[in-house]
Amino acid sequence: MMSAPHLFVDISAHGFGHLAQAAPIINALAARLPRLRLTLRSGLSTELLRARLHHALTHLAGSSDFGYVMLDAMCVDLAATAQAYRQQHSAWDRLVEQEAQFLATLRPTLVFSDIAYLPLAGAARAGIPAVAACSLNWAELFAHFFAGQDWAAEVHHQMLAAYNGAECFLRLTPGMAMEDLSRRRSIGPVAALGEDRRQHLRREVACPGDERLVLIAFGGINKELPLAGWPTMNGIHWLVPQAWQSRQPNTSDFETLGLAMPDLLRSVDAVIAKPGYGTFAEAACNGTPVLYIRRQEWPEQDCLIDWLETYGQCREISAADLLAGIIAPALAALWRQAPPQPPVPTGAEEAATALLSWLTSDG
């Protein structure tokens, strides 16, 4: 009997969105390849990974990328990010060699990354095929923020070389242009479809029938809002992160409700969020209205917003109104929009088909 194909996956811990992208792809792949051996490296918790992934896995705790140093969910610390990239790339060849040796010892059939580039460079040096998938890549963001710096050209060159050394880069819809990636291949939206559990949810939070449930979720990077100081809004029950200490009487922690995030998202009347692939794609595909606040100079957000305006139900709110709790008019306008037909998340199956060609002997 042939040995089981071995997939090594690297998932960025820069928020939860990269897991929200990678998990449906891995689940679709594992459904078609039940004997798949899965080794996964990520700085995300094992509990969080197992909540999204439906296949047995070995979790190697650790991160091979940092993406961007964040002040909070909305703002990048550019000085700290620049320092981190300069430090990492000052030892780039040594890091690539260490990664190559690690992968050679692990001996995966294929490396799959969302979207660290070090494992791609290491796989290329070790002679192991590798595929990346994401709606963005760190090289394109790096060029946006740092292209004018005198130290940046070599770093950007090394990042692009790593991405272009992969067998292909699966560009998710919606996604950034990625014109510098020579082997990009566009696929459809990737999102987990949830189960409508709103009746269960209403019972859990003792929500009357005339109240709407509004989830506030910023995707794994903290952004606490001063909820206690907001004016009282009758007819709304807030679902917020457990870590928030700011409270109103009509507030519940969403992590304690026992619902997977796709189920929770599908079961609420609206979500308040920053532009991020995981939340935007899952909200659109699950038919959930989105009230969003723009991030401070985050270049990926424009393509996400344009797509959601076409395929979802959404409205922008200013940072000032959100902080002051002037939300009721925006929510009312959001709920007056005619809901479109939710898009179908075809991307996971498309990606699984692509990955199978490197994981099966007849590919």
C-alpha positions in Angstrom: 0.0 0.0 0.0 1.3 3.5 -0.9 2.0 5.7 2.1 -0.5 8.4 2.8 0.2 11.8 1.2 1.6 14.3 3.7 0.6 17.9 3.6 2.5 20.5 5.6 0.5 23.7 6.1 1.7 27.0 7.4 -1.1 29.4 8.5 -0.3 33.0 9.5 -1.5 34.1 13.0 -1.9 37.7 11.8 -5.6 37.7 13.0 -8.0 34.9 12.3 -8.6 35.6 8.6 -5.9 33.4 7.3 -7.3 30.4 9.1 -10.8 31.3 7.8 -9.3 31.1 4.3 -7.2 28.0 4.7 -9.6 25.8 6.7 -12.3 25.4 4.0 -9.6 24.5 1.5 -8.1 21.9 3.8 -11.5 20.5 4.7 -12.4 20.2 1.0 -9.1 18.5 0.3 -9.4 16.1 3.2 -12.9 15.1 2.2 -11.5 14.0 -1.1 -8.4 12.5 0.3 -9.4 10.9 3.7 -5.9 9.3 4.1 -4.2 12.7 4.1 -1.6 13.2 6.8 -1.8 16.8 8.0 0.9 18.7 9.8 0.1 22.3 10.6 2.3 25.1 11.9 0.7 28.2 13.3 0.8 30.6 16.2 -2.9 30.2 16.6 -4.1 27.9 19.4 -4.7 24.2 18.8 -8.3 24.8 20.1 -9.0 27.4 17.5 -7.5 25.3 14.7 -9.5 22.2 15.6 -12.7 24.4 15.7 -12.2 25.2 12.0 -10.6 22.0 10.7 -12.5 18.7 10.4 -9.5 16.4 9.9 -6.9 14.9 12.3 -3.8 17.1 12.5 -0.5 17.5 14.2 -0.1 21.1 15.4 3.4 22.5 15.5 3.1 25.7 17.6 5.0 28.5 16.1 5.0 31.3 13.5 7.2 31.6 10.4 5.8 35.1 9.7 4.5 38.1 11.6 2.8 40.0 8.8 2.6 43.4 10.4 3.1 44.7 13.9 -0.3 46.1 14.9 -1.1 48.9 17.4 -4.6 47.5 17.4 -7.0 45.9 14.8 -7.1 49.1 12.8 -3.6 50.6 12.8 -0.2 49.3 11.7 2.9 50.1 13.7 5.1 51.0 10.7 8.3 51.7 12.6 8.1 48.4 14.5 7.2 46.5 11.3 10.1 48.0 9.4 12.5 47.0 12.2 11.1 43.5 12.2 11.5 43.0 8.5 15.0 44.4 8.5 16.0 42.1 11.3 14.4 39.0 9.6 16.0 39.7 6.3 19.5 40.5 7.7 19.7 36.7 8.3 17.5 35.6 5.4 19.8 33.0 3.8 20.4 31.3 7.2 16.6 31.3 7.9 15.9 29.7 4.5 18.5 27.1 5.0 17.1 26.2 8.4 13.6 26.0 6.9 14.8 23.8 4.1 16.5 21.4 6.6 13.3 21.4 8.8 11.1 20.5 5.7 13.6 17.9 4.5 13.4 16.2 7.9 9.6 16.4 7.9 9.4 15.1 4.3 5.9 16.4 3.3 4.6 15.6 -0.1 3.5 19.2 -0.5 3.8 22.5 1.4 0.8 24.8 1.5 1.1 28.3 2.9 -1.4 31.1 3.8 0.7 33.3 3.3 4.1 33.1 4.9 6.9 33.2 2.3 9.7 31.6 4.4 8.2 28.0 4.0 7.9 28.6 0.3 11.6 29.6 0.0 12.6 26.7 2.3 10.5 24.2 0.2 12.1 25.4 -3.0 15.6 24.9 -1.6 14.7 21.5 -0.3 13.1 20.4 -3.6 9.6 20.1 -2.2 6.7 21.5 -4.2 4.8 24.3 -2.5 1.6 26.2 -3.1 0.4 29.5 -1.6 -3.1 30.8 -1.3 -4.5 34.1 0.0 -6.3 37.3 -0.9 -3.1 39.3 -0.3 0.6 38.7 0.0 3.2 40.3 2.2 5.3 41.4 -0.7 2.6 43.6 -2.2 1.8 45.1 1.2 5.5 45.6 1.9 5.9 47.6 -1.4 2.9 49.7 -0.5 4.3 50.8 2.8 8.1 50.7 2.3 8.9 50.9 -1.4 10.5 54.4 -0.9 12.9 53.3 1.8 16.6 52.9 0.8 16.8 49.5 2.6 13.6 48.0 1.1 14.6 46.9 -2.4 16.5 43.8 -1.4 13.9 42.7 1.2 11.2 43.1 -1.4 13.2 41.1 -4.0 13.7 38.2 -1.5 9.9 38.2 -0.7 8.9 38.1 -4.3 11.5 35.4 -5.1 10.0 33.2 -2.4 6.4 33.7 -3.7 7.4 33.2 -7.3 9.3 30.1 -6.4 6.1 28.3 -5.5 4.4 26.1 -8.0 1.5 28.5 -8.0 -0.2 31.2 -5.9 -4.0 30.7 -5.6 -5.4 34.3 -5.5 -8.7 34.2 -3.7 -11.7 36.3 -4.8 -11.9 39.1 -3.7 -8.2 39.7 -3.7 -5.4 42.2 -4.4 -4.0 42.5 -8.0 -0.8 40.6 -7.3 0.6 41.6 -10.7 4.2 40.8 -9.5 3.3 37.1 -8.9 4.1 35.3 -12.1 2.3 32.0 -11.1 -0.9 33.4 -9.7 -4.1 31.6 -10.4 -7.4 33.2 -9.5 -10.1 31.1 -7.8 -13.6 31.9 -6.4 -14.5 33.1 -2.9 -13.5 30.9 0.1 -15.8 30.9 3.0 -17.3 28.4 5.5 -21.1 28.2 5.3 -22.7 28.2 8.8 -25.9 26.7 10.1 -28.7 29.1 11.1 -28.9 28.7 14.9 -30.7 32.0 15.7 -33.4 30.4 17.8 -30.8 28.6 19.9 -28.8 31.8 20.1 -31.8 33.9 21.2 -32.6 31.4 24.0 -29.0 31.4 25.2 -28.8 35.2 25.6 -32.5 35.6 26.6 -33.1 37.9 23.6 -36.8 39.0 23.1 -38.3 38.6 19.7 -38.3 42.3 19.0 -34.6 42.6 19.6 -32.0 42.3 16.9 -28.7 40.5 17.5 -25.6 42.4 16.4 -22.1 40.8 16.6 -19.0 43.0 17.0 -15.9 41.1 15.8 -12.6 42.5 14.7 -11.0 39.3 13.5 -8.5 38.2 16.2 -6.7 41.5 16.7 -7.9 43.5 19.7 -10.0 46.6 19.2 -12.1 47.3 22.3 -15.0 49.8 21.9 -16.3 51.9 24.8 -19.6 50.1 24.9 -20.5 51.2 28.4 -20.5 54.9 27.3 -22.7 54.4 24.3 -26.2 55.7 24.4 -28.8 53.0 25.1 -30.2 51.5 21.9 -33.5 49.8 22.4 -34.1 46.7 20.3 -30.5 45.6 20.0 -28.6 42.9 21.9 -24.8 43.1 21.5 -22.5 40.1 21.1 -19.0 41.1 22.0 -15.6 39.5 22.8 -15.3 38.1 26.3 -12.1 40.1 26.9 -14.0 43.4 26.8 -14.7 44.9 30.2 -17.0 47.6 28.8 -20.6 46.6 29.2 -24.2 47.5 28.8 -27.0 45.4 30.2 -28.0 44.1 26.8 -24.6 42.5 26.1 -23.3 38.9 25.9 -19.9 37.4 25.3 -20.0 35.5 22.0 -17.2 33.0 22.8 -19.2 31.4 25.7 -22.2 30.6 23.5 -20.9 27.3 22.1 -21.3 28.2 18.5 -18.7 28.0 15.7 -18.0 31.4 14.2 -19.7 30.6 10.8 -22.9 29.5 12.7 -22.8 32.6 14.8 -22.3 34.8 11.9 -25.2 33.3 10.0 -27.5 33.6 13.0 -27.1 37.3 13.8 -28.9 40.3 12.2 -25.7 42.2 11.5 -21.9 42.2 12.2 -19.8 45.3 13.0 -16.2 44.7 11.7 -13.1 46.0 10.0 -12.5 45.0 6.3 -11.0 41.6 6.5 -11.3 38.6 4.1 -12.6 36.1 6.6 -15.4 38.2 8.0 -16.4 39.9 4.7 -16.5 36.6 2.7 -18.3 34.6 5.3 -20.8 37.4 5.9 -21.6 37.7 2.2 -21.8 34.0 1.6 -24.0 33.5 4.8 -26.3 36.5 3.9 -25.3 38.6 7.0 -25.3 42.4 6.7 -22.0 44.2 7.6 -21.5 47.6 9.1 -17.8 48.3 8.6 -15.2 50.8 9.7 -12.3 51.4 7.4 -8.8 50.5 8.5 -6.0 53.0 8.6 -4.2 52.7 5.3 -4.6 49.0 4.7 -4.3 48.5 0.9 -6.3 45.2 0.8 -9.5 46.8 2.1 -10.5 48.5 -1.2 -11.0 45.3 -3.2 -12.8 43.7 -0.2 -15.2 46.7 0.1 -15.9 46.9 -3.6 -16.7 43.1 -3.7 -19.0 43.3 -0.6 -20.8 46.3 -2.0 -21.6 44.2 -5.1 -22.3 40.8 -3.6 -23.3 41.5 0.0 -25.3 43.9 2.2 -23.0 46.5 3.8 -22.6 50.1 4.9 -19.7 52.1 6.2 -19.6 53.9 9.6 -17.1 56.5 10.6 -14.6 55.9 13.4 -16.0 58.9 15.3 -19.6 57.6 15.1 -18.6 54.1 16.1 -16.6 55.3 19.1 -19.5 57.6 20.2 -22.0 54.8 19.8 -24.0 56.7 17.1 -24.8 53.5 15.3 -28.6 53.2 15.2 -29.0 55.3 12.0 -26.4 53.3 10.2 -27.9 50.0 11.2 -31.4 51.1 10.2 -30.1 52.1 6.8 -28.2 48.8 6.5 -31.4 46.8 7.3 -33.3 48.8 4.7 -31.1 47.5 1.9 -32.5 44.7 -0.2 -30.5 41.6 0.5 -28.8 40.2 -2.6 -28.5 36.5 -3.5 -25.5 35.3 -1.5 -22.5 34.4 -3.5 -21.4 30.7 -3.7 -18.0 30.0 -2.2 -16.6 27.9 -4.9 -12.9 28.6 -4.1 -12.3 25.8 -1.6 -13.2 23.1 -4.1 -11.2 24.8 -6.8 -8.1 25.0 -4.5 -8.6 21.4 -3.4 -8.6 20.3 -7.0 -5.3 22.2 -7.6 -3.6 20.8 -4.5 -4.6 17.2 -5.4 -2.4 17.3 -8.5 0.7 17.4 -6.2 -0.7 15.0 -3.6 -1.8 12.0 -5.7 0.4 9.8 -7.9 -1.9 10.2 -10.9 -1.8 14.1 -10.8 
